[in-house]
Amino acid sequence: MARLKKSQAVVDGALAMDVPNEEVGLGVDIVEIARMRKIIDRSPAFVEKVYSAAERAYCDGHAHPEVHYATRFAAKEAVLKALGTGFSEGIGWLDVEVRRTSKGRPYVVLTGRAREVAREQGVREIPLSLSYAHTDAVACAMAITEESVAATERRRDPMEELTRQFKDARALLDDLPGAPAAG
């Protein structure tokens, strides 16, 4: 009976799927470009309140700045969703800034309370993806923690794990009385 339970445990283990409990935050946000245009037209102080000088210079340097303001607004929201806070815990609009590398890839710079929260959570990096179409701007951000990176490194290849578990199950079967010899 003990062998049967052990065999069942091996089979159950082979069918089980490991899901890491380490968190990786994901945030997505979408902003209507026409709505952003209306907000900017109605309240020019809005851009001063929400965007850094570098962000404003970048957006205003384009023929349709509302597209880029909308995209950056979505990015700020997505980043804070990835951190799991939103604009709470003392985080302000200027605590999340979207910049671009020399090759044009967007990245996030956190300051103030947003930076503190990210450090408290062990956030290692926040990859960012921005896009827009005729009517909408969208952003996706992921908060990758040190623990999630370590978990990925510890995780076994699923095929190697299945092979190991199969060999363990086969060895148990070979040990059963009256079992045919392997080979």
Buried (B, 14 or more C-beta within 10 A) or exposed (E): EEEEEBBEEBBEBBEEEEEEEBBBBEBBBBBEBEBBBEBBEEEEEBBEEBBBEEBBEBBEEEEEBBBBBBBBBBBBBBBBBBBBBEBEBEBEBBBBBBBEEEEEEBBBBBEEBBBBBBEEBBBBBBBBBBEBEEEBBBBBBBBBBEBBBBBEEEEEEEEEBBEEBEEBBEEBBEEEEEEEEEE
